[in-house]
Amino acid sequence: MKLHRVAVAALFALSSIAASAQTWSPQKNVEIVVGSAPGGSNDKTARTVERLLALKKLVPTSVIVNNKPGGGSNIAFTYVHQHAGDPHYLMVGTPSLLTNHITGLSKLNYTDYTPIASLFNDYVVFAVNAASPIRNGRDLVERLKKEPKSLSIGFATTLGSHNHIAAGLLMKAIGGNARDLKAVAHKGSAEAITNLLGGHIDLVTTAAGNIAGHVAAGKLRVVGVAAERRFSGALADVPTWKEQGVNLVFGGWRGILAPKGITPQQSAYWESVLKKATEAPEWKADIEKNYWADDFVAGVQFRKELEKDYAEMRAVLVELGLAK
């Protein structure tokens, strides 16, 4: 009888712990960490999530965005990594988490975090100055085939970034050598676009939302978008690369990752919360406004996609001579 009571007590204790874990929710302030300064796509992602968590009352505590720019997002990645096991820290993950590891800029990889969910895809566009003699994708392809080093291509934030990879994939798709590109890395897309507007570089690879306003103002021209289908708004008339005979679809995913070592229940909580946030009409409106492609993938499937992306990006960076 005594043993039975002990067993029952133990079972009750385990059940209580399980029930408590299943109903876990934040107990203190939550930080969404961003590896870039305010204003860019990463920051927009974090602030959109923050706003919806508050608006829809999805989290019982306060949520703040913590910008930690520098080092190609490595400062932010390191900061979150230092809070292992604490589910009150989230970060906006981007392809730089993978490329920084591949190029040797960081020892941290996606395996050092808990992938929560990929939120959307930010497809890359190829833009030139409105005064450029390059009028369309065909002109750009011909120039890259004949004189690739005559075109300076700007992007953010480092050599080997996903924007650099996009240019490398274009060269590969047209039968060129990715190492022939005249690549110019900038601290941010805003800096690259400023140099393009000033005529200091010939081409920029970046997110559509970063240049749509300049296109609408007649200052820049997009000659190709690496998306499955055309965008709307200011970029509605721009054909995809596939429409122009080039097999190129490529973008930079934006996702949310947590520190390594959080519990499955804590991970599931954030997956559920983010799923609800991305189903809100306000999220759909921001997706359209920023030219993002809705693409919610959570948990195990997100981890599988990261593994696949890592292998594919490594292959391109080997061709660019940047893989370590």
C-alpha positions as CSV (number, residue, x, y, z in Angstrom):
1,M,0.0,0.0,0.0
2,K,2.8,2.4,0.9
3,L,4.6,1.7,-2.4
4,H,1.3,2.2,-4.2
5,R,0.8,5.6,-2.6
6,V,4.4,6.6,-3.5
7,A,3.8,5.5,-7.1
8,V,0.5,7.5,-7.2
9,A,2.2,10.5,-5.7
10,A,5.1,10.3,-8.3
11,L,2.6,9.9,-11.1
12,F,0.6,12.9,-9.8
13,A,3.8,15.0,-9.7
14,L,4.8,14.0,-13.2
15,S,1.3,14.9,-14.4
16,S,1.5,18.3,-12.8
17,I,4.8,19.0,-14.4
18,A,3.5,17.9,-17.8
19,A,0.4,20.0,-17.4
20,S,2.5,23.0,-16.4
21,A,4.8,22.6,-19.3
22,Q,1.9,22.3,-21.8
23,T,0.5,25.6,-20.5
24,W,3.8,27.5,-20.5
25,S,3.7,31.2,-21.4
26,P,6.2,34.0,-21.0
27,Q,6.8,35.1,-17.4
28,K,8.8,38.3,-18.2
29,N,9.6,40.7,-20.9
30,V,10.2,39.2,-24.3
31,E,13.0,40.5,-26.7
32,I,12.9,40.1,-30.4
33,V,16.5,40.7,-31.4
34,V,17.4,42.1,-34.8
35,G,20.9,42.1,-36.4
36,S,20.5,45.3,-38.3
37,A,19.6,48.9,-37.7
38,P,16.0,50.2,-37.7
39,G,14.4,50.6,-41.1
40,G,15.4,47.5,-43.1
41,S,13.5,44.3,-43.9
42,N,14.7,42.6,-40.7
43,D,13.6,45.4,-38.5
44,K,10.3,45.7,-40.3
45,T,9.8,41.9,-39.7
46,A,10.4,42.3,-35.9
47,R,8.3,45.3,-35.5
48,T,5.4,43.8,-37.4
49,V,5.5,40.7,-35.2
50,E,5.8,42.9,-32.1
51,R,2.8,45.0,-33.1
52,L,0.6,42.0,-33.8
53,L,1.5,40.2,-30.6
54,A,0.4,43.3,-28.7
55,L,-2.6,44.1,-30.9
56,K,-4.0,40.6,-30.8
57,K,-3.0,40.1,-27.1
58,L,-1.2,36.9,-28.0
59,V,1.4,37.2,-25.3
60,P,0.7,38.0,-21.6
61,T,3.9,40.1,-21.1
62,S,5.5,43.0,-22.9
63,V,7.5,42.5,-26.1
64,I,10.3,44.8,-27.3
65,V,12.5,44.9,-30.4
66,N,16.2,45.0,-29.6
67,N,18.4,46.2,-32.5
68,K,22.0,44.9,-32.4
69,P,23.5,45.8,-35.7
70,G,27.0,44.9,-36.8
71,G,29.2,42.1,-37.9
72,G,26.8,40.9,-40.6
73,S,24.3,40.2,-37.8
74,N,26.9,38.2,-35.8
75,I,26.5,40.6,-32.8
76,A,22.8,39.7,-32.6
77,F,23.3,36.0,-33.2
78,T,25.9,35.9,-30.4
79,Y,23.7,37.8,-28.0
80,V,20.8,35.3,-28.4
81,H,23.2,32.4,-28.3
82,Q,24.3,33.6,-24.9
83,H,20.8,33.1,-23.5
84,A,20.6,29.4,-24.1
85,G,17.5,27.8,-22.6
86,D,15.7,31.1,-22.1
87,P,12.5,31.2,-24.3
88,H,12.0,35.0,-23.6
89,Y,14.6,35.7,-26.3
90,L,13.7,35.5,-30.0
91,M,15.6,36.6,-33.0
92,V,14.9,37.4,-36.6
93,G,16.7,34.8,-38.6
94,T,17.9,35.4,-42.1
95,P,20.1,33.6,-44.6
96,S,23.1,35.4,-43.1
97,L,23.0,32.9,-40.2
98,L,23.9,30.2,-42.8
99,T,26.2,32.2,-45.0
100,N,28.2,33.7,-42.1
101,H,29.0,30.1,-41.0
102,I,29.8,28.9,-44.5
103,T,32.2,31.8,-45.2
104,G,33.9,31.5,-41.8
105,L,32.6,34.8,-40.5
106,S,31.0,33.0,-37.6
107,K,31.2,29.8,-35.7
108,L,27.5,29.8,-35.1
109,N,25.1,28.0,-37.3
110,Y,21.4,27.3,-37.4
111,T,22.0,24.2,-35.4
112,D,23.0,26.4,-32.5
113,Y,19.4,27.7,-32.1
114,T,15.9,26.4,-32.0
115,P,14.1,27.1,-35.3
116,I,10.6,28.3,-34.5
117,A,9.1,29.3,-37.9
118,S,9.9,30.8,-41.3
119,L,7.4,33.7,-41.8
120,F,7.9,34.7,-45.4
121,N,10.2,34.9,-48.4
122,D,11.7,38.2,-49.5
123,Y,12.5,37.6,-53.2
124,V,15.6,39.4,-54.7
125,V,15.2,42.0,-57.4
126,F,17.9,43.3,-59.8
127,A,17.8,47.1,-60.1
128,V,19.7,49.7,-62.2
129,N,19.7,53.4,-62.3
130,A,16.9,54.8,-64.5
131,A,19.6,56.4,-66.7
132,S,21.3,53.1,-67.3
133,P,21.6,51.7,-70.8
134,I,20.5,48.3,-69.4
135,R,16.8,48.4,-70.2
136,N,15.7,44.9,-69.3
137,G,16.9,41.5,-68.2
138,R,18.1,40.6,-71.7
139,D,20.4,43.6,-71.7
140,L,21.8,42.6,-68.4
141,V,22.4,39.0,-69.4
142,E,24.2,40.0,-72.6
143,R,26.4,42.4,-70.7
144,L,27.3,39.8,-68.1
145,K,28.1,37.3,-70.7
146,K,30.4,39.6,-72.7
147,E,31.9,41.9,-70.0
148,P,31.0,40.7,-66.5
149,K,33.7,42.8,-64.9
150,S,32.5,46.0,-66.5
151,L,29.4,46.0,-64.1
152,S,29.8,46.7,-60.4
153,I,27.1,44.9,-58.4
154,G,26.3,46.3,-55.0
155,F,24.4,44.5,-52.2
156,A,24.2,44.2,-48.4
157,T,25.9,43.3,-46.1
158,T,28.9,41.1,-46.8
159,L,30.6,39.2,-49.5
160,G,28.8,35.8,-49.6
161,S,25.4,37.3,-48.4
162,H,22.2,35.9,-50.0
163,N,22.1,39.1,-52.2
164,H,25.6,38.2,-53.4
165,I,24.5,34.6,-53.9
166,A,21.5,35.9,-56.0
167,A,24.0,37.5,-58.4
168,G,26.1,34.3,-58.5
169,L,23.1,32.2,-59.3
170,L,22.2,34.5,-62.2
171,M,25.7,34.0,-63.6
172,K,25.4,30.3,-63.2
173,A,22.0,30.2,-64.9
174,I,23.4,32.0,-67.9
175,G,26.4,29.8,-68.2
176,G,28.9,32.3,-66.8
177,N,31.5,32.1,-64.0
178,A,30.3,33.5,-60.7
179,R,33.8,34.5,-59.8
180,D,33.8,37.0,-62.7
181,L,31.4,39.3,-60.9
182,K,32.6,42.7,-59.7
183,A,30.9,42.5,-56.3
184,V,30.8,45.5,-53.9
185,A,29.5,44.8,-50.4
186,H,27.8,47.6,-48.5
187,K,26.9,48.0,-44.8
188,G,23.2,47.9,-45.7
189,S,20.9,47.9,-48.7
190,A,20.1,51.6,-48.2
191,E,23.8,52.4,-48.7
192,A,24.0,50.3,-51.8
193,I,20.8,52.0,-53.2
194,T,22.3,55.4,-52.5
195,N,25.4,54.5,-54.5
196,L,23.2,53.2,-57.3
197,L,21.2,56.5,-57.3
198,G,24.4,58.4,-57.4
199,G,25.8,56.4,-60.4
200,H,28.7,55.0,-58.4
201,I,27.7,51.3,-59.0
202,D,25.8,49.8,-61.9
203,L,23.4,47.3,-60.3
204,V,21.9,46.4,-57.0
205,T,20.5,43.1,-55.8
206,T,18.1,43.6,-52.9
207,A,14.6,43.1,-51.6
208,A,11.7,44.5,-53.6
209,G,10.4,46.6,-50.8
210,N,13.7,48.4,-50.5
211,I,13.5,49.9,-54.0
212,A,9.8,50.0,-54.9
213,G,9.5,53.7,-53.9
214,H,12.5,54.7,-56.1
215,V,11.0,52.8,-59.0
216,A,7.7,54.6,-58.5
217,A,9.5,57.9,-58.4
218,G,11.2,57.1,-61.7
219,K,14.7,57.0,-60.3
220,L,15.4,53.3,-60.5
221,R,14.4,50.5,-62.9
222,V,14.1,46.8,-62.0
223,V,15.1,44.5,-64.9
224,G,14.3,41.2,-63.3
225,V,12.7,39.7,-60.2
226,A,13.8,36.3,-58.9
227,A,10.3,35.3,-57.8
228,E,7.9,32.7,-58.9
229,R,5.4,35.3,-60.2
230,R,5.3,39.0,-60.8
231,F,4.8,41.5,-58.0
232,S,2.0,44.0,-57.8
233,G,2.1,47.8,-57.3
234,A,5.1,49.7,-58.6
235,L,6.7,46.5,-59.9
236,A,3.7,45.0,-61.7
237,D,5.2,45.5,-65.1
238,V,8.6,43.8,-64.3
239,P,8.8,40.3,-65.6
240,T,10.3,37.5,-63.6
241,W,13.6,35.9,-64.6
242,K,11.7,32.8,-65.7
243,E,9.6,34.9,-68.1
244,Q,12.8,36.2,-69.6
245,G,14.2,32.7,-70.1
246,V,16.5,32.5,-67.1
247,N,15.8,29.8,-64.5
248,L,16.3,31.8,-61.3
249,V,14.0,31.9,-58.3
250,F,15.7,33.0,-55.1
251,G,14.9,35.0,-52.0
252,G,15.9,35.6,-48.4
253,W,13.6,34.0,-45.9
254,R,12.8,35.7,-42.7
255,G,12.1,33.6,-39.7
256,I,12.1,33.5,-35.9
257,L,14.5,31.4,-33.9
258,A,15.0,31.0,-30.2
259,P,18.0,30.1,-28.2
260,K,19.1,26.5,-28.1
261,G,17.9,24.4,-25.1
262,I,14.3,25.6,-24.8
263,T,11.7,22.9,-24.1
264,P,9.4,21.4,-26.8
265,Q,6.5,23.0,-25.0
266,Q,8.1,26.4,-25.1
267,S,8.9,26.0,-28.8
268,A,5.3,24.8,-29.5
269,Y,4.0,27.9,-27.7
270,W,5.9,30.3,-30.0
271,E,5.0,28.3,-33.1
272,S,1.3,28.6,-32.1
273,V,1.6,32.3,-31.3
274,L,3.4,33.1,-34.6
275,K,0.9,31.1,-36.6
276,K,-2.0,33.2,-35.1
277,A,-0.1,36.4,-35.8
278,T,0.5,35.6,-39.4
279,E,-3.1,34.7,-39.9
280,A,-4.2,38.2,-38.9
281,P,-5.5,40.6,-41.6
282,E,-3.0,43.2,-40.5
283,W,-0.1,40.7,-41.3
284,K,-1.6,40.0,-44.7
285,A,-1.6,43.8,-45.4
286,D,2.0,44.2,-44.4
287,I,3.0,41.2,-46.5
288,E,1.5,42.9,-49.6
289,K,2.9,46.4,-48.7
290,N,6.4,45.1,-48.3
291,Y,6.4,42.8,-51.4
292,W,6.9,39.7,-49.2
293,A,5.7,36.2,-50.1
294,D,3.7,34.6,-47.4
295,D,5.4,31.3,-46.5
296,F,4.8,30.1,-42.9
297,V,6.7,26.9,-42.1
298,A,7.3,25.8,-38.5
299,G,9.3,23.4,-36.3
300,V,10.8,20.3,-37.8
301,Q,9.9,21.3,-41.4
302,F,11.6,24.7,-40.9
303,R,14.7,22.9,-39.7
304,K,14.7,20.7,-42.8
305,E,14.5,23.7,-45.0
306,L,17.4,25.3,-43.2
307,E,19.5,22.2,-43.8
308,K,18.6,22.2,-47.5
309,D,19.3,25.9,-47.9
310,Y,22.7,25.5,-46.2
311,A,23.7,22.8,-48.7
312,E,22.6,24.9,-51.7
313,M,24.2,28.1,-50.5
314,R,27.4,26.4,-49.7
315,A,27.5,25.0,-53.3
316,V,27.2,28.6,-54.7
317,L,29.7,30.0,-52.2
318,V,32.2,27.3,-53.2
319,E,31.8,28.5,-56.8
320,L,32.3,32.1,-55.7
321,G,35.5,31.0,-53.8
322,L,34.1,32.2,-50.5
323,A,33.4,29.0,-48.6
324,K,35.7,28.0,-45.8
